[in-house]
Amino acid sequence: MIARHFSLDNTLVRGYDGVPMRMTISFLFLTLICACATETKYKLKVESWVGKKASDLIANFGSPDETLALSNGNSKIVYTRRTFQENIVRPRSVVKTGTEPLGEINLGAMSAPYGSQERYQESAEIHQSINYYCKTSFEVTPDGLILGSSFYGNHCTAN
């Protein structure tokens, strides 16, 4: 079933099964963006270092943020990537808070309100802070070979 939708300039935009074309395009665009950087790709990238030399890893990624000695004689090389993002959302609408009379007409012994003025209030700005991080660890044998890897965080992605 083809649904008929019109854009702002009254040109016909076609969607499939009643889904507006704009929504379909938005969904495809978001899918493409999300497909570019994924945690699965990061996992494959990190795991590709297993069996390689730790010196090559350090040459590629730079000095580690931490190096820990493990009880089994191995060491752990740790890289931590942090990103801070602050979003400020400005109000897009105003809220009607009430009405009040503009004034009064004096009718001798009585007075009556005339006209009205609407009162509006903008909503406050919204501040949103997001901390992104990814902590990646590599276990290294005493002779310098990478034995295993692990990572955790809310921003462990690769292209």
QUITALIN-V727996 format. One record per residue. N is the residue number from 1. RES is the residue in one small letter. SS is DSSP state (A for helix, B for strand, O for the rest). D_CENTER is the distance of its C-alpha to the mean C-alpha in Angstrom with 2 decimals. Layout:
n->{N,N}
res->{RES,RES}
ss->{SS,SS}
d_center->{D_CENTER,D_CENTER}
This chain:
n->{1,2,3,4,5,6,7,8,9,10,11,12,13,14,15,16,17,18,19,20,21,22,23,24,25,26,27,28,29,30,31,32,33,34,35,36,37,38,39,40,41,42,43,44,45,46,47,48,49,50,51,52,53,54,55,56,57,58,59,60,61,62,63,64,65,66,67,68,69,70,71,72,73,74,75,76,77,78,79,80,81,82,83,84,85,86,87,88,89,90,91,92,93,94,95,96,97,98,99,100,101,102,103,104,105,106,107,108,109,110,111,112,113,114,115,116,117,118,119,120,121,122,123,124,125,126,127,128,129,130,131,132,133,134,135,136,137,138,139,140,141,142,143,144,145,146,147,148,149,150,151,152,153,154,155,156,157,158,159}
res->{m,i,a,r,h,f,s,l,d,n,t,l,v,r,g,y,d,g,v,p,m,r,m,t,i,s,f,l,f,l,t,l,i,c,a,c,a,t,e,t,k,y,k,l,k,v,e,s,w,v,g,k,k,a,s,d,l,i,a,n,f,g,s,p,d,e,t,l,a,l,s,n,g,n,s,k,i,v,y,t,r,r,t,f,q,e,n,i,v,r,p,r,s,v,v,k,t,g,t,e,p,l,g,e,i,n,l,g,a,m,s,a,p,y,g,s,q,e,r,y,q,e,s,a,e,i,h,q,s,i,n,y,y,c,k,t,s,f,e,v,t,p,d,g,l,i,l,g,s,s,f,y,g,n,h,c,t,a,n}
ss->{O,B,B,B,B,B,O,O,O,O,O,B,B,B,B,B,O,O,O,O,A,A,A,A,A,A,A,A,A,A,A,A,A,A,A,A,O,B,A,A,A,A,A,A,A,A,A,O,O,O,O,O,B,A,A,A,A,A,A,A,A,O,O,O,O,B,B,B,B,O,O,O,O,O,B,B,B,B,B,B,B,B,B,B,B,B,B,B,B,O,O,O,O,B,B,B,B,B,B,B,O,O,B,B,B,B,B,O,O,B,B,B,B,B,O,O,B,B,B,B,B,B,O,O,O,B,B,B,B,B,B,B,B,B,B,B,B,B,B,B,O,O,O,O,B,B,B,B,B,B,B,B,B,O,O,O,O,B,O}
d_center->{34.86,33.64,32.28,33.02,30.44,31.10,28.84,29.34,32.24,33.87,33.51,33.20,29.91,30.34,28.05,29.01,30.02,29.09,25.43,24.85,24.35,21.38,19.52,20.77,19.67,16.12,15.99,17.54,15.27,12.07,14.27,15.30,11.98,11.06,14.66,14.58,12.69,13.37,14.52,17.92,18.39,17.64,20.19,22.70,22.32,22.89,25.71,27.40,28.53,30.64,34.31,33.80,34.91,32.88,34.26,32.59,29.22,29.71,30.88,27.69,25.06,27.16,28.45,26.77,25.31,27.70,30.73,32.16,35.56,35.69,38.78,39.62,40.18,36.95,34.22,30.47,28.43,24.98,22.14,19.18,16.20,14.23,11.65,11.18,9.06,10.60,9.96,13.24,13.68,17.28,19.42,20.15,23.17,26.10,27.70,31.47,32.99,36.60,39.68,42.62,46.02,46.73,50.22,53.43,56.59,59.70,62.17,64.89,64.72,61.27,58.04,55.26,51.66,50.86,47.63,44.23,41.19,37.73,35.44,31.70,28.99,25.55,22.76,21.47,18.41,15.40,13.96,10.68,10.46,8.09,10.14,9.24,12.57,14.74,18.44,20.74,24.46,27.48,30.87,33.68,37.39,40.08,41.03,37.53,36.17,32.70,33.35,29.93,26.22,23.40,19.79,17.30,13.95,10.30,9.77,13.12,12.77,15.36,16.41}
